[in-house]
Amino acid sequence: MDANIVDTTITSRKRKREKFKKIIKIASACVLYMIMSVVAWYHNRHFAKEPTHNWELEQRSHLNRLIRGS
C-alpha cells in the first residue's frame, strides 16, 4: 500500500468521527433542551405558586375569637 492512501484513509476516518461527534453533541443539546422545556412547563402548570393558607388572616380571626369570646 502506498503511504499516501493510508494517510488519506486515516484522515477520512478522523473527519467522519469528528462529524459524528458533532452530530451527537447537537442531538444531545436538543434532547436536553426539550427535557428542560417539559420540566419548566410541568413546574409552571402543576406546582402551587401561592401558599394554601392565608396565615395572617387566620391569625387575626383567631385573635378576634379569643378577644370577643365567640
mmCIF file as Biopython writes it, N, C-alpha, C and O atoms, coordinates in Angstrom:
data_model
#
loop_
_atom_site.group_PDB
_atom_site.id
_atom_site.type_symbol
_atom_site.label_atom_id
_atom_site.label_alt_id
_atom_site.label_comp_id
_atom_site.label_asym_id
_atom_site.label_entity_id
_atom_site.label_seq_id
_atom_site.pdbx_PDB_ins_code
_atom_site.Cartn_x
_atom_site.Cartn_y
_atom_site.Cartn_z
_atom_site.occupancy
_atom_site.B_iso_or_equiv
_atom_site.auth_seq_id
_atom_site.auth_asym_id
_atom_site.pdbx_PDB_model_num
ATOM 1   N N  . MET A ? 1  ? 0.823   -1.192 0.000  1.0 0.0 1  A 1 
ATOM 2   C CA . MET A ? 1  ? 0.000   0.000  0.000  1.0 0.0 1  A 1 
ATOM 3   C C  . MET A ? 1  ? 0.861   1.247  0.000  1.0 0.0 1  A 1 
ATOM 4   O O  . MET A ? 1  ? 1.954   1.304  0.564  1.0 0.0 1  A 1 
ATOM 5   N N  . ASP A ? 2  ? 0.323   2.198  -0.639 1.0 0.0 2  A 1 
ATOM 6   C CA . ASP A ? 2  ? 1.018   3.473  -0.716 1.0 0.0 2  A 1 
ATOM 7   C C  . ASP A ? 2  ? 0.768   4.253  0.582  1.0 0.0 2  A 1 
ATOM 8   O O  . ASP A ? 2  ? -0.347  4.230  1.102  1.0 0.0 2  A 1 
ATOM 9   N N  . ALA A ? 3  ? 1.765   4.928  1.099  1.0 0.0 3  A 1 
ATOM 10  C CA . ALA A ? 3  ? 1.634   5.690  2.353  1.0 0.0 3  A 1 
ATOM 11  C C  . ALA A ? 3  ? 0.620   6.814  2.220  1.0 0.0 3  A 1 
ATOM 12  O O  . ALA A ? 3  ? -0.054  7.157  3.192  1.0 0.0 3  A 1 
ATOM 13  N N  . ASN A ? 4  ? 0.505   7.379  1.055  1.0 0.0 4  A 1 
ATOM 14  C CA . ASN A ? 4  ? -0.426  8.478  0.820  1.0 0.0 4  A 1 
ATOM 15  C C  . ASN A ? 4  ? -1.875  7.996  0.951  1.0 0.0 4  A 1 
ATOM 16  O O  . ASN A ? 4  ? -2.715  8.710  1.498  1.0 0.0 4  A 1 
ATOM 17  N N  . ILE A ? 5  ? -2.168  6.806  0.461  1.0 0.0 5  A 1 
ATOM 18  C CA . ILE A ? 5  ? -3.520  6.232  0.563  1.0 0.0 5  A 1 
ATOM 19  C C  . ILE A ? 5  ? -3.870  5.967  2.024  1.0 0.0 5  A 1 
ATOM 20  O O  . ILE A ? 5  ? -4.994  6.234  2.450  1.0 0.0 5  A 1 
ATOM 21  N N  . VAL A ? 6  ? -2.918  5.447  2.792  1.0 0.0 6  A 1 
ATOM 22  C CA . VAL A ? 6  ? -3.131  5.174  4.214  1.0 0.0 6  A 1 
ATOM 23  C C  . VAL A ? 6  ? -3.420  6.467  4.957  1.0 0.0 6  A 1 
ATOM 24  O O  . VAL A ? 6  ? -4.333  6.521  5.781  1.0 0.0 6  A 1 
ATOM 25  N N  . ASP A ? 7  ? -2.650  7.504  4.674  1.0 0.0 7  A 1 
ATOM 26  C CA . ASP A ? 7  ? -2.870  8.798  5.324  1.0 0.0 7  A 1 
ATOM 27  C C  . ASP A ? 7  ? -4.250  9.359  4.980  1.0 0.0 7  A 1 
ATOM 28  O O  . ASP A ? 7  ? -4.926  9.912  5.847  1.0 0.0 7  A 1 
ATOM 29  N N  . THR A ? 8  ? -4.661  9.223  3.746  1.0 0.0 8  A 1 
ATOM 30  C CA . THR A ? 8  ? -5.965  9.712  3.304  1.0 0.0 8  A 1 
ATOM 31  C C  . THR A ? 8  ? -7.082  8.947  4.006  1.0 0.0 8  A 1 
ATOM 32  O O  . THR A ? 8  ? -8.072  9.541  4.435  1.0 0.0 8  A 1 
ATOM 33  N N  . THR A ? 9  ? -6.926  7.644  4.123  1.0 0.0 9  A 1 
ATOM 34  C CA . THR A ? 9  ? -7.936  6.824  4.795  1.0 0.0 9  A 1 
ATOM 35  C C  . THR A ? 9  ? -8.056  7.202  6.260  1.0 0.0 9  A 1 
ATOM 36  O O  . THR A ? 9  ? -9.167  7.330  6.775  1.0 0.0 9  A 1 
ATOM 37  N N  . ILE A ? 10 ? -6.941  7.382  6.934  1.0 0.0 10 A 1 
ATOM 38  C CA . ILE A ? 10 ? -6.949  7.763  8.350  1.0 0.0 10 A 1 
ATOM 39  C C  . ILE A ? 10 ? -7.573  9.137  8.523  1.0 0.0 10 A 1 
ATOM 40  O O  . ILE A ? 10 ? -8.374  9.350  9.433  1.0 0.0 10 A 1 
ATOM 41  N N  . THR A ? 11 ? -7.208  10.069 7.649  1.0 0.0 11 A 1 
ATOM 42  C CA . THR A ? 11 ? -7.761  11.420 7.709  1.0 0.0 11 A 1 
ATOM 43  C C  . THR A ? 11 ? -9.267  11.385 7.469  1.0 0.0 11 A 1 
ATOM 44  O O  . THR A ? 11 ? -10.026 12.081 8.144  1.0 0.0 11 A 1 
ATOM 45  N N  . SER A ? 12 ? -9.691  10.579 6.514  1.0 0.0 12 A 1 
ATOM 46  C CA . SER A ? 12 ? -11.114 10.448 6.214  1.0 0.0 12 A 1 
ATOM 47  C C  . SER A ? 12 ? -11.869 9.879  7.418  1.0 0.0 12 A 1 
ATOM 48  O O  . SER A ? 12 ? -12.957 10.349 7.750  1.0 0.0 12 A 1 
ATOM 49  N N  . ARG A ? 13 ? -11.296 8.879  8.063  1.0 0.0 13 A 1 
ATOM 50  C CA . ARG A ? 13 ? -11.920 8.298  9.264  1.0 0.0 13 A 1 
ATOM 51  C C  . ARG A ? 13 ? -12.005 9.323  10.388 1.0 0.0 13 A 1 
ATOM 52  O O  . ARG A ? 13 ? -13.017 9.406  11.084 1.0 0.0 13 A 1 
ATOM 53  N N  . LYS A ? 14 ? -10.945 10.101 10.563 1.0 0.0 14 A 1 
ATOM 54  C CA . LYS A ? 14 ? -10.944 11.134 11.604 1.0 0.0 14 A 1 
ATOM 55  C C  . LYS A ? 14 ? -12.026 12.170 11.339 1.0 0.0 14 A 1 
ATOM 56  O O  . LYS A ? 14 ? -12.733 12.591 12.255 1.0 0.0 14 A 1 
ATOM 57  N N  . ARG A ? 15 ? -12.150 12.581 10.073 1.0 0.0 15 A 1 
ATOM 58  C CA . ARG A ? 15 ? -13.185 13.558 9.729  1.0 0.0 15 A 1 
ATOM 59  C C  . ARG A ? 15 ? -14.576 12.998 9.995  1.0 0.0 15 A 1 
ATOM 60  O O  . ARG A ? 15 ? -15.438 13.692 10.535 1.0 0.0 15 A 1 
ATOM 61  N N  . LYS A ? 16 ? -14.789 11.754 9.620  1.0 0.0 16 A 1 
ATOM 62  C CA . LYS A ? 16 ? -16.088 11.118 9.852  1.0 0.0 16 A 1 
ATOM 63  C C  . LYS A ? 16 ? -16.374 11.025 11.355 1.0 0.0 16 A 1 
ATOM 64  O O  . LYS A ? 16 ? -17.490 11.288 11.803 1.0 0.0 16 A 1 
ATOM 65  N N  . ARG A ? 17 ? -15.351 10.648 12.122 1.0 0.0 17 A 1 
ATOM 66  C CA . ARG A ? 17 ? -15.504 10.532 13.566 1.0 0.0 17 A 1 
ATOM 67  C C  . ARG A ? 17 ? -15.832 11.888 14.187 1.0 0.0 17 A 1 
ATOM 68  O O  . ARG A ? 17 ? -16.711 11.989 15.042 1.0 0.0 17 A 1 
ATOM 69  N N  . GLU A ? 18 ? -15.122 12.929 13.752 1.0 0.0 18 A 1 
ATOM 70  C CA . GLU A ? 18 ? -15.366 14.280 14.275 1.0 0.0 18 A 1 
ATOM 71  C C  . GLU A ? 18 ? -16.764 14.775 13.890 1.0 0.0 18 A 1 
ATOM 72  O O  . GLU A ? 18 ? -17.451 15.409 14.691 1.0 0.0 18 A 1 
ATOM 73  N N  . LYS A ? 19 ? -17.171 14.480 12.662 1.0 0.0 19 A 1 
ATOM 74  C CA . LYS A ? 19 ? -18.512 14.867 12.218 1.0 0.0 19 A 1 
ATOM 75  C C  . LYS A ? 19 ? -19.569 14.142 13.044 1.0 0.0 19 A 1 
ATOM 76  O O  . LYS A ? 19 ? -20.566 14.743 13.445 1.0 0.0 19 A 1 
ATOM 77  N N  . PHE A ? 20 ? -19.353 12.851 13.299 1.0 0.0 20 A 1 
ATOM 78  C CA . PHE A ? 20 ? -20.280 12.072 14.115 1.0 0.0 20 A 1 
ATOM 79  C C  . PHE A ? 20 ? -20.367 12.624 15.535 1.0 0.0 20 A 1 
ATOM 80  O O  . PHE A ? 20 ? -21.456 12.718 16.101 1.0 0.0 20 A 1 
ATOM 81  N N  . LYS A ? 21 ? -19.222 12.990 16.112 1.0 0.0 21 A 1 
ATOM 82  C CA . LYS A ? 21 ? -19.208 13.567 17.457 1.0 0.0 21 A 1 
ATOM 83  C C  . LYS A ? 21 ? -19.979 14.880 17.488 1.0 0.0 21 A 1 
ATOM 84  O O  . LYS A ? 21 ? -20.707 15.150 18.442 1.0 0.0 21 A 1 
ATOM 85  N N  . LYS A ? 22 ? -19.823 15.692 16.455 1.0 0.0 22 A 1 
ATOM 86  C CA . LYS A ? 22 ? -20.530 16.970 16.384 1.0 0.0 22 A 1 
ATOM 87  C C  . LYS A ? 22 ? -22.040 16.746 16.303 1.0 0.0 22 A 1 
ATOM 88  O O  . LYS A ? 22 ? -22.810 17.445 16.963 1.0 0.0 22 A 1 
ATOM 89  N N  . ILE A ? 23 ? -22.458 15.782 15.504 1.0 0.0 23 A 1 
ATOM 90  C CA . ILE A ? 23 ? -23.885 15.460 15.382 1.0 0.0 23 A 1 
ATOM 91  C C  . ILE A ? 23 ? -24.430 14.970 16.716 1.0 0.0 23 A 1 
ATOM 92  O O  . ILE A ? 23 ? -25.532 15.353 17.109 1.0 0.0 23 A 1 
ATOM 93  N N  . ILE A ? 24 ? -23.681 14.136 17.413 1.0 0.0 24 A 1 
ATOM 94  C CA . ILE A ? 24 ? -24.105 13.624 18.722 1.0 0.0 24 A 1 
ATOM 95  C C  . ILE A ? 24 ? -24.239 14.771 19.716 1.0 0.0 24 A 1 
ATOM 96  O O  . ILE A ? 24 ? -25.196 14.803 20.490 1.0 0.0 24 A 1 
ATOM 97  N N  . LYS A ? 25 ? -23.299 15.712 19.711 1.0 0.0 25 A 1 
ATOM 98  C CA . LYS A ? 25 ? -23.369 16.862 20.619 1.0 0.0 25 A 1 
ATOM 99  C C  . LYS A ? 25 ? -24.608 17.706 20.339 1.0 0.0 25 A 1 
ATOM 100 O O  . LYS A ? 25 ? -25.296 18.128 21.268 1.0 0.0 25 A 1 
ATOM 101 N N  . ILE A ? 26 ? -24.893 17.952 19.066 1.0 0.0 26 A 1 
ATOM 102 C CA . ILE A ? 26 ? -26.063 18.751 18.706 1.0 0.0 26 A 1 
ATOM 103 C C  . ILE A ? 26 ? -27.344 18.027 19.099 1.0 0.0 26 A 1 
ATOM 104 O O  . ILE A ? 26 ? -28.261 18.640 19.645 1.0 0.0 26 A 1 
ATOM 105 N N  . ALA A ? 27 ? -27.411 16.733 18.827 1.0 0.0 27 A 1 
ATOM 106 C CA . ALA A ? 27 ? -28.594 15.955 19.184 1.0 0.0 27 A 1 
ATOM 107 C C  . ALA A ? 27 ? -28.779 15.923 20.701 1.0 0.0 27 A 1 
ATOM 108 O O  . ALA A ? 27 ? -29.904 16.032 21.190 1.0 0.0 27 A 1 
ATOM 109 N N  . SER A ? 28 ? -27.696 15.775 21.437 1.0 0.0 28 A 1 
ATOM 110 C CA . SER A ? 28 ? -27.776 15.764 22.899 1.0 0.0 28 A 1 
ATOM 111 C C  . SER A ? 28 ? -28.265 17.107 23.429 1.0 0.0 28 A 1 
ATOM 112 O O  . SER A ? 28 ? -29.067 17.153 24.361 1.0 0.0 28 A 1 
ATOM 113 N N  . ALA A ? 29 ? -27.790 18.186 22.844 1.0 0.0 29 A 1 
ATOM 114 C CA . ALA A ? 29 ? -28.226 19.515 23.262 1.0 0.0 29 A 1 
ATOM 115 C C  . ALA A ? 29 ? -29.715 19.707 22.990 1.0 0.0 29 A 1 
ATOM 116 O O  . ALA A ? 29 ? -30.427 20.289 23.808 1.0 0.0 29 A 1 
ATOM 117 N N  . CYS A ? 30 ? -30.184 19.222 21.850 1.0 0.0 30 A 1 
ATOM 118 C CA . CYS A ? 30 ? -31.613 19.329 21.523 1.0 0.0 30 A 1 
ATOM 119 C C  . CYS A ? 30 ? -32.466 18.525 22.504 1.0 0.0 30 A 1 
ATOM 120 O O  . CYS A ? 30 ? -33.496 19.007 22.974 1.0 0.0 30 A 1 
ATOM 121 N N  . VAL A ? 31 ? -32.044 17.320 22.806 1.0 0.0 31 A 1 
ATOM 122 C CA . VAL A ? 31 ? -32.785 16.486 23.755 1.0 0.0 31 A 1 
ATOM 123 C C  . VAL A ? 31 ? -32.792 17.134 25.136 1.0 0.0 31 A 1 
ATOM 124 O O  . VAL A ? 31 ? -33.828 17.162 25.800 1.0 0.0 31 A 1 
ATOM 125 N N  . LEU A ? 32 ? -31.661 17.649 25.568 1.0 0.0 32 A 1 
ATOM 126 C CA . LEU A ? 32 ? -31.579 18.318 26.860 1.0 0.0 32 A 1 
ATOM 127 C C  . LEU A ? 32 ? -32.503 19.533 26.906 1.0 0.0 32 A 1 
ATOM 128 O O  . LEU A ? 32 ? -33.181 19.759 27.908 1.0 0.0 32 A 1 
ATOM 129 N N  . TYR A ? 33 ? -32.533 20.314 25.826 1.0 0.0 33 A 1 
ATOM 130 C CA . TYR A ? 33 ? -33.411 21.480 25.742 1.0 0.0 33 A 1 
ATOM 131 C C  . TYR A ? 33 ? -34.877 21.063 25.846 1.0 0.0 33 A 1 
ATOM 132 O O  . TYR A ? 33 ? -35.662 21.716 26.533 1.0 0.0 33 A 1 
ATOM 133 N N  . MET A ? 34 ? -35.247 19.975 25.164 1.0 0.0 34 A 1 
ATOM 134 C CA . MET A ? 34 ? -36.637 19.509 25.222 1.0 0.0 34 A 1 
ATOM 135 C C  . MET A ? 34 ? -36.995 19.036 26.629 1.0 0.0 34 A 1 
ATOM 136 O O  . MET A ? 34 ? -38.092 19.315 27.113 1.0 0.0 34 A 1 
ATOM 137 N N  . ILE A ? 35 ? -36.093 18.333 27.279 1.0 0.0 35 A 1 
ATOM 138 C CA . ILE A ? 35 ? -36.347 17.863 28.645 1.0 0.0 35 A 1 
ATOM 139 C C  . ILE A ? 35 ? -36.509 19.053 29.586 1.0 0.0 35 A 1 
ATOM 140 O O  . ILE A ? 35 ? -37.413 19.067 30.421 1.0 0.0 35 A 1 
ATOM 141 N N  . MET A ? 36 ? -35.639 20.050 29.455 1.0 0.0 36 A 1 
ATOM 142 C CA . MET A ? 36 ? -35.734 21.231 30.311 1.0 0.0 36 A 1 
ATOM 143 C C  . MET A ? 36 ? -37.047 21.984 30.061 1.0 0.0 36 A 1 
ATOM 144 O O  . MET A ? 36 ? -37.650 22.512 30.995 1.0 0.0 36 A 1 
ATOM 145 N N  . SER A ? 37 ? -37.478 22.029 28.818 1.0 0.0 37 A 1 
ATOM 146 C CA . SER A ? 37 ? -38.734 22.696 28.486 1.0 0.0 37 A 1 
ATOM 147 C C  . SER A ? 37 ? -39.926 21.986 29.118 1.0 0.0 37 A 1 
ATOM 148 O O  . SER A ? 37 ? -40.829 22.632 29.650 1.0 0.0 37 A 1 
ATOM 149 N N  . VAL A ? 38 ? -39.926 20.663 29.061 1.0 0.0 38 A 1 
ATOM 150 C CA . VAL A ? 38 ? -41.016 19.885 29.661 1.0 0.0 38 A 1 
ATOM 151 C C  . VAL A ? 38 ? -41.019 20.059 31.177 1.0 0.0 38 A 1 
ATOM 152 O O  . VAL A ? 38 ? -42.085 20.210 31.774 1.0 0.0 38 A 1 
ATOM 153 N N  . VAL A ? 39 ? -39.867 20.041 31.798 1.0 0.0 39 A 1 
ATOM 154 C CA . VAL A ? 39 ? -39.789 20.223 33.255 1.0 0.0 39 A 1 
ATOM 155 C C  . VAL A ? 39 ? -40.281 21.615 33.642 1.0 0.0 39 A 1 
ATOM 156 O O  . VAL A ? 39 ? -41.016 21.756 34.619 1.0 0.0 39 A 1 
ATOM 157 N N  . ALA A ? 40 ? -39.894 22.631 32.903 1.0 0.0 40 A 1 
ATOM 158 C CA . ALA A ? 40 ? -40.350 24.001 33.189 1.0 0.0 40 A 1 
ATOM 159 C C  . ALA A ? 40 ? -41.855 24.118 33.001 1.0 0.0 40 A 1 
ATOM 160 O O  . ALA A ? 40 ? -42.535 24.740 33.818 1.0 0.0 40 A 1 
ATOM 161 N N  . TRP A ? 41 ? -42.382 23.528 31.937 1.0 0.0 41 A 1 
ATOM 162 C CA . TRP A ? 41 ? -43.828 23.551 31.704 1.0 0.0 41 A 1 
ATOM 163 C C  . TRP A ? 41 ? -44.565 22.853 32.838 1.0 0.0 41 A 1 
ATOM 164 O O  . TRP A ? 41 ? -45.554 23.375 33.351 1.0 0.0 41 A 1 
ATOM 165 N N  . TYR A ? 42 ? -44.087 21.672 33.233 1.0 0.0 42 A 1 
ATOM 166 C CA . TYR A ? 42 ? -44.734 20.908 34.303 1.0 0.0 42 A 1 
ATOM 167 C C  . TYR A ? 42 ? -44.707 21.696 35.604 1.0 0.0 42 A 1 
ATOM 168 O O  . TYR A ? 42 ? -45.706 21.747 36.321 1.0 0.0 42 A 1 
ATOM 169 N N  . HIS A ? 43 ? -43.579 22.306 35.908 1.0 0.0 43 A 1 
ATOM 170 C CA . HIS A ? 43 ? -43.453 23.076 37.140 1.0 0.0 43 A 1 
ATOM 171 C C  . HIS A ? 43 ? -44.432 24.250 37.141 1.0 0.0 43 A 1 
ATOM 172 O O  . HIS A ? 43 ? -45.127 24.478 38.131 1.0 0.0 43 A 1 
ATOM 173 N N  . ASN A ? 44 ? -44.489 24.987 36.046 1.0 0.0 44 A 1 
ATOM 174 C CA . ASN A ? 44 ? -45.389 26.139 35.964 1.0 0.0 44 A 1 
ATOM 175 C C  . ASN A ? 44 ? -46.852 25.728 36.017 1.0 0.0 44 A 1 
ATOM 176 O O  . ASN A ? 44 ? -47.683 26.472 36.537 1.0 0.0 44 A 1 
ATOM 177 N N  . ARG A ? 45 ? -47.172 24.577 35.498 1.0 0.0 45 A 1 
ATOM 178 C CA . ARG A ? 45 ? -48.568 24.143 35.417 1.0 0.0 45 A 1 
ATOM 179 C C  . ARG A ? 45 ? -49.059 23.479 36.702 1.0 0.0 45 A 1 
ATOM 180 O O  . ARG A ? 45 ? -50.215 23.668 37.081 1.0 0.0 45 A 1 
ATOM 181 N N  . HIS A ? 46 ? -48.214 22.712 37.378 1.0 0.0 46 A 1 
ATOM 182 C CA . HIS A ? 46 ? -48.691 21.854 38.454 1.0 0.0 46 A 1 
ATOM 183 C C  . HIS A ? 46 ? -48.280 22.245 39.865 1.0 0.0 46 A 1 
ATOM 184 O O  . HIS A ? 46 ? -48.855 21.734 40.826 1.0 0.0 46 A 1 
ATOM 185 N N  . PHE A ? 47 ? -47.316 23.123 40.020 1.0 0.0 47 A 1 
ATOM 186 C CA . PHE A ? 47 ? -46.903 23.488 41.359 1.0 0.0 47 A 1 
ATOM 187 C C  . PHE A ? 47 ? -47.596 24.768 41.787 1.0 0.0 47 A 1 
ATOM 188 O O  . PHE A ? 47 ? -47.678 25.731 41.024 1.0 0.0 47 A 1 
ATOM 189 N N  . ALA A ? 48 ? -48.098 24.769 43.026 1.0 0.0 48 A 1 
ATOM 190 C CA . ALA A ? 48 ? -48.776 25.958 43.547 1.0 0.0 48 A 1 
ATOM 191 C C  . ALA A ? 48 ? -47.741 27.062 43.750 1.0 0.0 48 A 1 
ATOM 192 O O  . ALA A ? 48 ? -46.635 26.823 44.235 1.0 0.0 48 A 1 
ATOM 193 N N  . LYS A ? 49 ? -48.125 28.253 43.374 1.0 0.0 49 A 1 
ATOM 194 C CA . LYS A ? 49 ? -47.209 29.386 43.498 1.0 0.0 49 A 1 
ATOM 195 C C  . LYS A ? 49 ? -47.495 30.223 44.738 1.0 0.0 49 A 1 
ATOM 196 O O  . LYS A ? 49 ? -46.660 31.021 45.164 1.0 0.0 49 A 1 
ATOM 197 N N  . GLU A ? 50 ? -48.652 30.042 45.301 1.0 0.0 50 A 1 
ATOM 198 C CA . GLU A ? 50 ? -49.029 30.804 46.486 1.0 0.0 50 A 1 
ATOM 199 C C  . GLU A ? 50 ? -49.280 29.842 47.636 1.0 0.0 50 A 1 
ATOM 200 O O  . GLU A ? 50 ? -49.617 28.681 47.406 1.0 0.0 50 A 1 
ATOM 201 N N  . PRO A ? 51 ? -49.122 30.299 48.852 1.0 0.0 51 A 1 
ATOM 202 C CA . PRO A ? 51 ? -49.420 29.428 49.989 1.0 0.0 51 A 1 
ATOM 203 C C  . PRO A ? 51 ? -50.898 29.037 49.986 1.0 0.0 51 A 1 
ATOM 204 O O  . PRO A ? 51 ? -51.754 29.791 49.524 1.0 0.0 51 A 1 
ATOM 205 N N  . THR A ? 52 ? -51.175 27.847 50.508 1.0 0.0 52 A 1 
ATOM 206 C CA . THR A ? 52 ? -52.560 27.383 50.513 1.0 0.0 52 A 1 
ATOM 207 C C  . THR A ? 52 ? -53.381 28.078 51.592 1.0 0.0 52 A 1 
ATOM 208 O O  . THR A ? 52 ? -54.604 28.156 51.481 1.0 0.0 52 A 1 
ATOM 209 N N  . HIS A ? 53 ? -52.732 28.581 52.627 1.0 0.0 53 A 1 
ATOM 210 C CA . HIS A ? 53 ? -53.433 29.285 53.705 1.0 0.0 53 A 1 
ATOM 211 C C  . HIS A ? 53 ? -52.950 30.725 53.792 1.0 0.0 53 A 1 
ATOM 212 O O  . HIS A ? 53 ? -51.782 31.032 53.551 1.0 0.0 53 A 1 
ATOM 213 N N  . ASN A ? 54 ? -53.870 31.579 54.139 1.0 0.0 54 A 1 
ATOM 214 C CA . ASN A ? 54 ? -53.501 32.961 54.418 1.0 0.0 54 A 1 
ATOM 215 C C  . ASN A ? 54 ? -53.315 33.041 55.932 1.0 0.0 54 A 1 
ATOM 216 O O  . ASN A ? 54 ? -54.265 33.284 56.676 1.0 0.0 54 A 1 
ATOM 217 N N  . TRP A ? 55 ? -52.081 32.833 56.369 1.0 0.0 55 A 1 
ATOM 218 C CA . TRP A ? 55 ? -51.807 32.731 57.801 1.0 0.0 55 A 1 
ATOM 219 C C  . TRP A ? 55 ? -52.135 34.024 58.542 1.0 0.0 55 A 1 
ATOM 220 O O  . TRP A ? 55 ? -52.604 33.977 59.680 1.0 0.0 55 A 1 
ATOM 221 N N  . GLU A ? 56 ? -51.901 35.153 57.932 1.0 0.0 56 A 1 
ATOM 222 C CA . GLU A ? 56 ? -52.188 36.426 58.599 1.0 0.0 56 A 1 
ATOM 223 C C  . GLU A ? 56 ? -53.689 36.567 58.865 1.0 0.0 56 A 1 
ATOM 224 O O  . GLU A ? 56 ? -54.084 36.990 59.952 1.0 0.0 56 A 1 
ATOM 225 N N  . LEU A ? 57 ? -54.514 36.223 57.901 1.0 0.0 57 A 1 
ATOM 226 C CA . LEU A ? 57 ? -55.962 36.292 58.070 1.0 0.0 57 A 1 
ATOM 227 C C  . LEU A ? 57 ? -56.436 35.303 59.128 1.0 0.0 57 A 1 
ATOM 228 O O  . LEU A ? 57 ? -57.292 35.635 59.948 1.0 0.0 57 A 1 
ATOM 229 N N  . GLU A ? 58 ? -55.894 34.107 59.116 1.0 0.0 58 A 1 
ATOM 230 C CA . GLU A ? 58 ? -56.270 33.116 60.125 1.0 0.0 58 A 1 
ATOM 231 C C  . GLU A ? 58 ? -55.848 33.564 61.523 1.0 0.0 58 A 1 
ATOM 232 O O  . GLU A ? 58 ? -56.583 33.349 62.487 1.0 0.0 58 A 1 
ATOM 233 N N  . GLN A ? 59 ? -54.691 34.176 61.643 1.0 0.0 59 A 1 
ATOM 234 C CA . GLN A ? 59 ? -54.214 34.654 62.939 1.0 0.0 59 A 1 
ATOM 235 C C  . GLN A ? 59 ? -55.130 35.764 63.465 1.0 0.0 59 A 1 
ATOM 236 O O  . GLN A ? 59 ? -55.494 35.761 64.641 1.0 0.0 59 A 1 
ATOM 237 N N  . ARG A ? 60 ? -55.497 36.697 62.614 1.0 0.0 60 A 1 
ATOM 238 C CA . ARG A ? 60 ? -56.409 37.776 63.033 1.0 0.0 60 A 1 
ATOM 239 C C  . ARG A ? 60 ? -57.752 37.216 63.448 1.0 0.0 60 A 1 
ATOM 240 O O  . ARG A ? 60 ? -58.321 37.643 64.453 1.0 0.0 60 A 1 
ATOM 241 N N  . SER A ? 61 ? -58.261 36.269 62.687 1.0 0.0 61 A 1 
ATOM 242 C CA . SER A ? 61 ? -59.549 35.658 63.013 1.0 0.0 61 A 1 
ATOM 243 C C  . SER A ? 61 ? -59.479 34.950 64.364 1.0 0.0 61 A 1 
ATOM 244 O O  . SER A ? 61 ? -60.397 35.069 65.175 1.0 0.0 61 A 1 
ATOM 245 N N  . HIS A ? 62 ? -58.420 34.233 64.602 1.0 0.0 62 A 1 
ATOM 246 C CA . HIS A ? 62 ? -58.257 33.518 65.871 1.0 0.0 62 A 1 
ATOM 247 C C  . HIS A ? 62 ? -58.157 34.505 67.043 1.0 0.0 62 A 1 
ATOM 248 O O  . HIS A ? 62 ? -58.783 34.307 68.085 1.0 0.0 62 A 1 
ATOM 249 N N  . LEU A ? 63 ? -57.367 35.562 66.863 1.0 0.0 63 A 1 
ATOM 250 C CA . LEU A ? 63 ? -57.258 36.574 67.929 1.0 0.0 63 A 1 
ATOM 251 C C  . LEU A ? 63 ? -58.591 37.253 68.187 1.0 0.0 63 A 1 
ATOM 252 O O  . LEU A ? 63 ? -58.935 37.516 69.339 1.0 0.0 63 A 1 
ATOM 253 N N  . ASN A ? 64 ? -59.344 37.541 67.143 1.0 0.0 64 A 1 
ATOM 254 C CA . ASN A ? 64 ? -60.660 38.152 67.326 1.0 0.0 64 A 1 
ATOM 255 C C  . ASN A ? 64 ? -61.600 37.216 68.102 1.0 0.0 64 A 1 
ATOM 256 O O  . ASN A ? 64 ? -62.360 37.676 68.955 1.0 0.0 64 A 1 
ATOM 257 N N  . ARG A ? 65 ? -61.553 35.942 67.820 1.0 0.0 65 A 1 
ATOM 258 C CA . ARG A ? 65 ? -62.386 34.979 68.547 1.0 0.0 65 A 1 
ATOM 259 C C  . ARG A ? 65 ? -61.970 34.927 70.016 1.0 0.0 65 A 1 
ATOM 260 O O  . ARG A ? 65 ? -62.818 34.836 70.903 1.0 0.0 65 A 1 
ATOM 261 N N  . LEU A ? 66 ? -60.665 34.984 70.266 1.0 0.0 66 A 1 
ATOM 262 C CA . LEU A ? 66 ? -60.214 34.949 71.662 1.0 0.0 66 A 1 
ATOM 263 C C  . LEU A ? 66 ? -60.613 36.219 72.407 1.0 0.0 66 A 1 
ATOM 264 O O  . LEU A ? 66 ? -61.031 36.158 73.564 1.0 0.0 66 A 1 
ATOM 265 N N  . ILE A ? 67 ? -60.487 37.358 71.751 1.0 0.0 67 A 1 
ATOM 266 C CA . ILE A ? 67 ? -60.802 38.644 72.398 1.0 0.0 67 A 1 
ATOM 267 C C  . ILE A ? 67 ? -62.298 38.796 72.620 1.0 0.0 67 A 1 
ATOM 268 O O  . ILE A ? 67 ? -62.730 39.205 73.698 1.0 0.0 67 A 1 
ATOM 269 N N  . ARG A ? 68 ? -63.085 38.470 71.611 1.0 0.0 68 A 1 
ATOM 270 C CA . ARG A ? 68 ? -64.524 38.668 71.698 1.0 0.0 68 A 1 
ATOM 271 C C  . ARG A ? 68 ? -65.256 37.498 72.333 1.0 0.0 68 A 1 
ATOM 272 O O  . ARG A ? 68 ? -66.434 37.619 72.668 1.0 0.0 68 A 1 
ATOM 273 N N  . GLY A ? 69 ? -64.599 36.395 72.499 1.0 0.0 69 A 1 
ATOM 274 C CA . GLY A ? 69 ? -65.171 35.274 73.219 1.0 0.0 69 A 1 
ATOM 275 C C  . GLY A ? 69 ? -66.167 34.447 72.428 1.0 0.0 69 A 1 
ATOM 276 O O  . GLY A ? 69 ? -66.920 33.680 73.028 1.0 0.0 69 A 1 
ATOM 277 N N  . SER A ? 70 ? -66.203 34.565 71.137 1.0 0.0 70 A 1 
ATOM 278 C CA . SER A ? 70 ? -67.169 33.765 70.378 1.0 0.0 70 A 1 
ATOM 279 C C  . SER A ? 70 ? -66.445 32.799 69.453 1.0 0.0 70 A 1 
ATOM 280 O O  . SER A ? 70 ? -67.088 32.038 68.729 1.0 0.0 70 A 1 
#
